[in-house]
């Protein structure tokens, strides 16, 4: 199976695009592919599951459902450290299943993965 990297920079200001990105990541995971989601810029806000729980897009898809289903399939969620720091989110603030990542890890993942950017 292939490795897929979904790079998401969209936060609550563009919830439809953000949910759609995770929906597509879920499709890849459901097909048995290895999936990593790298959250950067305003997408780091999705680590707040209380916020994610309130987001449902016009198609009916909910952000929290996408996150939970991806986690259940073993997808990895990395959170850009400087992006989180700039938004006063620390590693201790992250919900279970999210971990801090850095630019070097993003590049390493991109080298070995098929990359989608949203």
C-alpha positions as CSV (number, residue, x, y, z in Angstrom):
1,X,0.0,0.0,0.0
2,X,1.0,3.6,-0.5
3,X,1.8,6.4,2.0
4,X,-0.3,9.5,1.9
5,X,0.5,12.9,3.5
6,X,-2.3,15.4,3.8
7,X,-1.0,18.9,4.6
8,X,-3.8,21.0,6.0
9,X,-3.5,24.7,6.7
10,X,-7.2,25.6,6.8
11,X,-8.8,26.2,10.1
12,X,-12.3,27.3,11.2
13,X,-12.2,30.1,8.6
14,X,-12.5,27.5,5.9
15,X,-14.2,24.6,7.6
16,X,-15.5,23.1,4.4
17,X,-12.1,22.7,2.8
18,X,-10.7,21.4,6.1
19,X,-13.3,18.7,6.6
20,X,-13.0,17.7,2.9
21,X,-9.3,17.2,3.3
22,X,-9.8,14.9,6.3
23,X,-12.6,13.1,4.4
24,X,-10.2,12.3,1.6
25,X,-7.6,11.2,4.1
26,X,-10.2,8.9,5.5
27,X,-10.9,7.4,2.1
28,X,-7.2,6.7,1.7
29,X,-7.1,5.1,5.2
30,X,-10.2,3.0,4.5
31,X,-8.4,1.6,1.4
32,X,-5.6,0.4,3.6
33,X,-3.0,3.2,2.9
34,X,-0.8,4.7,5.5
35,X,-2.0,8.2,6.2
36,X,-0.4,11.1,8.0
37,X,-2.1,14.5,8.5
38,X,0.2,17.5,9.1
39,X,-1.6,20.5,10.6
40,X,-0.1,23.9,10.1
41,X,-1.1,27.5,10.2
42,X,-4.7,27.9,11.4
43,X,-5.3,24.1,11.0
44,X,-3.7,23.7,14.4
45,X,-7.0,24.8,15.9
46,X,-8.5,21.4,15.0
47,X,-6.6,19.9,17.9
48,X,-9.3,21.5,20.0
49,X,-11.9,18.7,19.8
50,X,-14.5,20.9,21.4
51,X,-14.2,23.2,18.4
52,X,-14.1,20.3,16.0
53,X,-17.2,18.9,17.5
54,X,-19.2,22.0,16.5
55,X,-18.2,21.9,12.8
56,X,-20.5,20.3,10.2
57,X,-20.3,21.3,6.5
58,X,-23.1,21.5,4.0
59,X,-22.6,17.9,2.9
60,X,-23.4,16.8,6.5
61,X,-19.8,15.7,7.2
62,X,-18.6,16.6,10.7
63,X,-15.0,17.5,11.5
64,X,-14.9,15.5,14.7
65,X,-16.2,12.4,12.9
66,X,-13.3,12.7,10.4
67,X,-10.7,13.0,13.1
68,X,-12.1,10.1,15.2
69,X,-12.4,7.8,12.1
70,X,-8.9,8.6,11.0
71,X,-7.5,7.9,14.5
72,X,-9.4,4.6,14.6
73,X,-7.7,3.7,11.3
74,X,-4.2,4.4,12.7
75,X,-3.7,7.7,10.9
76,X,-1.0,9.9,12.4
77,X,-1.7,13.6,13.2
78,X,1.3,15.9,13.4
79,X,1.0,19.6,14.6
80,X,3.4,22.2,13.4
81,X,5.3,23.4,16.5
82,X,5.9,27.0,15.5
83,X,2.3,27.3,14.2
84,X,0.9,26.0,17.5
85,X,3.3,28.1,19.6
86,X,2.2,31.3,17.7
87,X,-1.4,30.4,18.7
88,X,-0.5,29.6,22.3
89,X,-1.1,25.9,21.9
90,X,1.5,23.7,23.6
91,X,2.1,20.0,23.4
92,X,0.3,19.7,26.7
93,X,-2.8,21.2,25.2
94,X,-3.1,18.6,22.4
95,X,-5.9,16.1,22.5
96,X,-4.8,12.4,22.5
97,X,-3.7,11.2,19.1
98,X,-2.0,14.5,18.2
99,X,1.7,15.1,18.4
100,X,4.0,18.0,17.8
101,X,5.9,17.9,14.5
102,X,8.5,20.1,12.8
103,X,9.3,21.2,9.3
104,X,12.0,18.6,8.9
105,X,9.5,15.8,9.6
106,X,7.1,17.3,7.1
107,X,9.8,17.3,4.4
108,X,10.9,13.8,5.3
109,X,7.3,12.6,5.0
110,X,6.8,14.4,1.7
111,X,9.8,12.6,0.2
112,X,8.3,9.2,0.8
113,X,4.5,10.0,0.3
114,X,1.9,11.1,-2.1
115,X,1.1,14.6,-1.0
116,X,-2.2,16.4,-0.9
117,X,-2.3,20.0,0.3
118,X,-5.3,21.9,1.4
